[in-house]
Amino acid sequence: MRCALQEAQAAYNEGEIPIGCVVVCKDRIIARAHNLTETLCDVTAHAEMQAITAAANTLGGKYLTDCTLYVTVEPCPMCAGALGWSQIPRIVYGCSDEKRGYQEYAPRALHPKTNVTGGILEEECRQLMQDFFRQRR
């Protein structure tokens, strides 16, 4: 999660919403990503979407069945759907997203066998988001 927080900080520094993630496969980080929606002018360029693509390219296939995704904020419904299609077995996130998180709008979007753990480094993840939006307002 610390590596995901580093990615979130990079997003923050670039003026992007500070969400970062990493994909780990067999105890090795195979993908790092952060939000690029502003940079790419693409509403789908969320950290998770970028990381899924990078991990799939590294592995040479579309399924992430031996991987864990660490992300600083609970995935949105779009990202949860993509993670479900990737068949990733484990997702670890920092802070919940009560307004846009998948648990509120699409609780069954993930693959049925996916194990989800939330609240890891929760306060640090939340604080980075709050600082970003406080600065923008």
N, C-alpha and C positions, 0 to 999 in steps of 0.2 A: 504493500500500500504506500510505503514511502516513495517508491519510484513513480507511482501514479500521482502522488502529490507533487512531485517534481514536474511532471508533465502539466499538471493543473497550474502550477506557478508559471510555467512557460506560456501557457494560454493567457493567463492574467497579464503577463508582461507584454503580450502582443495585442492586448485589448479584446481578447476573446473571452467568453464566459469560461471561468476557470474550472473546467472539468478535464481530468486526465485519466488515462488508463494504461495498463500493461496487460499483455497476455503471456502467461507462463506455461511452458510445456516441458515436462520432465526436468523440473527445477532450473529452467533457463528461460530468461525473458526472450521471447521471439518477436514481440511487437510492442512498440511504444507509440502513444498517440495522445493528442489533445484536440479540443474543439477547434475547427477551422471554418466555421460557418461564415464569419465576416471576411476572412482572407480569401476564401473561394467563392463568396457570394452564393452559397449553397446551403439551404436549410437542412439538408440531410448530412452535412459534414460534421456530425457529432463525433466525439472522441471514440466511442464504442464502434461506430461504423468504420472509422479510419483504422482502428486496431483489428477489427475482423478481417478487413481486406488485406492488411499487412501480414497478419498471421497466416491467412490462407495462402498468400503468395509464398511465404517462407516454407510452409509445409507442402506446397504443391497440390493442394486439394481444398475443397470447400468446407469440409467438416472439421471442427475443432474438438474432436472427441477425447483427446488426451490433454486438454488445456484447462486453465483457470484464468478468468478475466477478473482483474482488480480495477475498480473504478471508484472515483472519489464521491460520486453522487449516484443515487439510485437511477437505473436506466429509465428512459421514457418509454412509452408504448412502442414507438418505432424501433428503437434499439433492442427492446426486449423481443420483439418479433424477429428481428435479424439474428439475435443470439439464439432464439429458439430454432430457427432454420439451420444455424451452424452446429446444432446439437452439442453445444458446450456443456459439460457436465457440472461446472461449478462457477459461480459468480460471487465475488466478494465486493461489497460496496461500503463507502464511508458513511455519508449521511443520507437520510431519506429525503425525498422530494414530494412533499404533501400536495403541491399544486400540479405537478406534471409527471409524477412517477408512475411506472407501469402498475404498481400494486393497486392504485386507485382506479385506473381506467382499463387495464388489460391484465388482470392477475393470472390469466391462463396463457399468456403469450409465450412464455418460456417453454422449452421442451419439458415434458412431464417428469423426467428423471433429473432435471437440473436441481442442484443443491445451492441454495442462496443463503449467504451470511451477510448481515448488515451491521452497521455500528462500529466498524473498524476504523480507528483514528477519527471517529465521528466529529469531535469538537474541532479538530484542525481542518477537516474538510468543510464543515459548516462555516467556520470563521473566514476562510478564504472566499467563499461565495458571498457572505455578508459584507466583507470588506469591499469586494468588487462592486456590488450593487449600491452600497453606500457612496462610494466614490463617483459612480455614474449619475447619481441623483442629485 
